[in-house]
């Protein structure tokens, strides 16, 4: 999920999302100021559309369950944001087994993995 915390619209043309092994270019679309956009596998786009504006991406990265690192890079190739996540963040063995997601609590603070 992307969120534009700025006061201006942002073109996603030439932006990329990567886990270090698979890099996915984002489509030429605009993320309006103060709005969200879900990034989902192309095959799942229809299922996600009732919940939020979304774009389906082909060549979806295979994210690891235990730990992984993801980056969002801008048109200049520099990291805009990143996150190294760990399943332990979910807290309990039942949650670590799957079916739960993580969220950023403070949308105005970048992750410290940049």
DRENDRENMAR-837476 format. One record per residue (C-alpha): residue in one letter; y, z, x. Coordinates in pm, whole numbers, plus 50000, padded with zeros to 5 digits. Each point is the difference from the previous one (the first is absolute). Example, Ala and Ser with C-alpha at 12.3 -4.5 7.8 and 13.67 -1.06 7.14 Angstrom:
+----+-------+-------+-------+
| aa |     y |     z |     x |
+----+-------+-------+-------+
|  A | 49550 | 50780 | 51230 |
|  S | 50344 | 49934 | 50137 |
+----+-------+-------+-------+
//
This chain:
+----+-------+-------+-------+
| aa |     y |     z |     x |
+----+-------+-------+-------+
|  X | 50000 | 50000 | 50000 |
|  X | 50341 | 49904 | 50133 |
|  X | 50321 | 50170 | 49894 |
|  X | 50349 | 49871 | 50080 |
|  X | 50204 | 50318 | 50056 |
|  X | 50308 | 49802 | 50101 |
|  X | 50296 | 49903 | 49784 |
|  X | 49939 | 49626 | 50052 |
|  X | 49723 | 49752 | 49918 |
|  X | 49762 | 49909 | 50282 |
|  X | 49829 | 49665 | 50047 |
|  X | 49638 | 50047 | 50108 |
|  X | 49987 | 49653 | 50153 |
|  X | 49848 | 50023 | 50350 |
|  X | 49896 | 50365 | 49953 |
|  X | 49641 | 50098 | 50085 |
|  X | 49758 | 50279 | 49919 |
|  X | 49727 | 50077 | 50254 |
|  X | 49734 | 50252 | 50094 |
|  X | 49993 | 49867 | 50356 |
|  X | 49699 | 49777 | 49937 |
|  X | 50112 | 49800 | 49697 |
|  X | 50359 | 49889 | 49953 |
|  X | 50113 | 49887 | 49657 |
|  X | 50329 | 49814 | 49951 |
|  X | 50191 | 50110 | 49692 |
|  X | 50107 | 49729 | 49758 |
|  X | 50355 | 49877 | 49966 |
|  X | 50117 | 50248 | 49736 |
|  X | 50288 | 50243 | 49962 |
|  X | 49955 | 50375 | 49968 |
|  X | 50299 | 50124 | 49802 |
|  X | 50189 | 50312 | 50105 |
|  X | 49839 | 50312 | 49857 |
|  X | 49685 | 49818 | 49888 |
|  X | 49628 | 50017 | 50080 |
|  X | 49753 | 49723 | 50073 |
|  X | 49624 | 50045 | 50023 |
|  X | 49805 | 49810 | 50264 |
|  X | 49651 | 49934 | 49865 |
|  X | 49705 | 49775 | 50084 |
|  X | 50051 | 49658 | 49838 |
|  X | 49684 | 50040 | 49791 |
|  X | 50137 | 50325 | 49848 |
|  X | 50349 | 49881 | 49906 |
|  X | 49934 | 49973 | 49626 |
|  X | 49856 | 50352 | 49987 |
|  X | 50311 | 50151 | 50165 |
|  X | 50271 | 49806 | 49814 |
|  X | 50017 | 50240 | 49699 |
|  X | 50096 | 50288 | 50233 |
|  X | 50269 | 49858 | 50224 |
|  X | 50139 | 49678 | 50139 |
|  X | 49746 | 49883 | 50255 |
|  X | 49910 | 49717 | 50230 |
|  X | 49648 | 49899 | 50088 |
|  X | 49929 | 49945 | 50366 |
|  X | 49720 | 49788 | 50138 |
|  X | 49829 | 50106 | 50324 |
|  X | 50027 | 50366 | 49890 |
|  X | 49940 | 50239 | 50293 |
|  X | 49688 | 50213 | 49988 |
|  X | 50144 | 50349 | 50036 |
|  X | 49779 | 50272 | 50143 |
|  X | 49928 | 50304 | 49782 |
|  X | 50010 | 50262 | 50275 |
|  X | 50314 | 49901 | 50188 |
|  X | 50206 | 49690 | 50061 |
|  X | 50348 | 49883 | 50090 |
|  X | 50209 | 49757 | 49794 |
|  X | 50334 | 49838 | 50085 |
|  X | 50266 | 49815 | 49807 |
|  X | 50190 | 49766 | 50228 |
|  X | 50325 | 49820 | 49924 |
|  X | 50099 | 49641 | 50070 |
|  X | 50108 | 50097 | 50352 |
|  X | 49646 | 50127 | 50075 |
|  X | 50112 | 50362 | 50032 |
|  X | 49829 | 50281 | 49810 |
|  X | 50186 | 50089 | 49684 |
|  X | 49754 | 50276 | 49913 |
|  X | 49649 | 50113 | 50090 |
|  X | 49745 | 50263 | 49918 |
|  X | 49697 | 50142 | 50176 |
|  X | 49795 | 50161 | 49725 |
|  X | 49696 | 50227 | 50004 |
|  X | 49758 | 50086 | 49721 |
|  X | 50047 | 50371 | 50078 |
|  X | 50345 | 49973 | 49839 |
|  X | 49823 | 49990 | 49662 |
|  X | 49889 | 50360 | 50053 |
|  X | 49656 | 50032 | 49842 |
|  X | 49663 | 49835 | 50068 |
|  X | 49989 | 49867 | 49643 |
|  X | 50334 | 49823 | 50045 |
|  X | 49907 | 49877 | 50348 |
|  X | 49694 | 49831 | 49845 |
|  X | 50230 | 49744 | 49838 |
|  X | 50192 | 49908 | 49689 |
|  X | 50328 | 50169 | 50098 |
|  X | 50319 | 49873 | 50157 |
|  X | 50273 | 50143 | 50218 |
|  X | 50371 | 49976 | 49930 |
|  X | 50322 | 50049 | 50190 |
|  X | 50179 | 50300 | 49852 |
|  X | 50348 | 49925 | 50136 |
|  X | 50080 | 49634 | 49944 |
|  X | 50316 | 50017 | 50207 |
|  X | 49830 | 50124 | 50318 |
|  X | 49811 | 49752 | 50218 |
|  X | 49658 | 50091 | 50132 |
|  X | 49997 | 50139 | 50351 |
|  X | 49756 | 49734 | 50126 |
|  X | 50268 | 49732 | 50051 |
+----+-------+-------+-------+
//
